[in-house]
Amino acid sequence: MGGKTAVKKRGAYFDRKETRSRERRREEQAGELAAMMRLAIKKSPVIRRRFEALGVTPTKRNACELLKKLPVISREKLVQMELDDPPYAGLGNPDAAIERIFTSPGPVYEPHLSESDPIWARAYRAAGFGPGDVVLNAFSYHLVAAGLTFHSGLRRVGATVVPSGASSAAVQVQLIRDLKVTGYTGTPSFLRTVIARAEEEGYDVRKDFGLRKACFAAEPLPPALREEFERSYGIDTYQMYGATEVGDVAYECREKEGWHLCEEVIVEIVDPETGLEVGPGELGEVVVTRPNDIFFLMRFGTGDLSRLIPGRCRCGRTAPRLAGIAGRVGEAVKVRGMFVAPSQLRKLAEGFPGWKFQAVVTREGNRDLLTVRVEAQESGRGKDVLASFEKRFAEICTVRIDRIEEVPTGTLAGGSRAIVDERNWP
Ligand SMILES: [Zn+2]
């Protein structure tokens, strides 16, 4: 995906892969997956044993089905596997010319080839970063993958990088001012800190600085903070999503309606309890496989909950989109087979300012019952308002409410949990 292959369509840059048909994507990715599986069988005794147990040789035709038969590997599980069989749990290719070895908390060791890094270029290109940009990279360069991999992505789109890493906010302000920085990449909360520091020093960020775009990762971007960056400071913001174990997973385009899956990964949305794929549009755990020839980590369970947005994006990319991150596995409660996460309820609350409510799951007979307790206002709530609340609930949570219970004001104190599981399992 170098600059030469990128084509310009409606003001955005794509490469061939981003606009290929979904059938073609599936077919090409199946081929890449089968190639990794066959190489892994040759190079990794761990993988060889796993496929011997399945009794099937991976081909382009069966690779995706075979993948579903492998266990999901969570970060915790990977840490244990690496402890038992250091450094790569037997999943590394011993003959690969590894350029870098990163580590992340656990510890988890991750071998990287430099060629596997520039994938973040897709995210930066979609966010409008390119030649002429001077970008502050405030991700750490120390041991962890973030700094260097984002650096490679920025270089790939032709931007100049200022590797500011973990420098203090004061230093970042000085760099933005002196080097005429136009873009920022890092966490949203740190950019907020840097802006606060600049204001303390008496700068008018919008007038005095050339900072116009930001591409965030590693943290959620709350809508209010996004609005503040965009409205108050004139900084166009984008989100990227990934994990150090598998790299870039998804990124936001200019439409800002979900995150396109990266062309280099195969993503499944699964029920974290069973590892089986959930239905279209349903919430589940994001499980990622990146076909590559150095680290044969297949079905990495990110622990993040999301769902896929149906339909095509107006930007022209054909890759499916993730609907942001709804929370972590463990926070969500399963209601009639669907996961409901606290973040979905927070999203719902945005449309009903001042409302206090709590979802409660009970069981009657063999059926889950979803009751939503809503604090009554003095005036009471009209039927229409409650009906629109129910409708919106079903849209966001993909589960219908069975009963709305109005409770006295003050019942749901500040610390009340958004969703409570009151089922007693025998
Ligand atoms: Zn798009």
Residues whose N, C-alpha, C, O or C-beta is under 5 A from the ligand:
A	BS01	ZN	C253 E255 C313 C315 R317
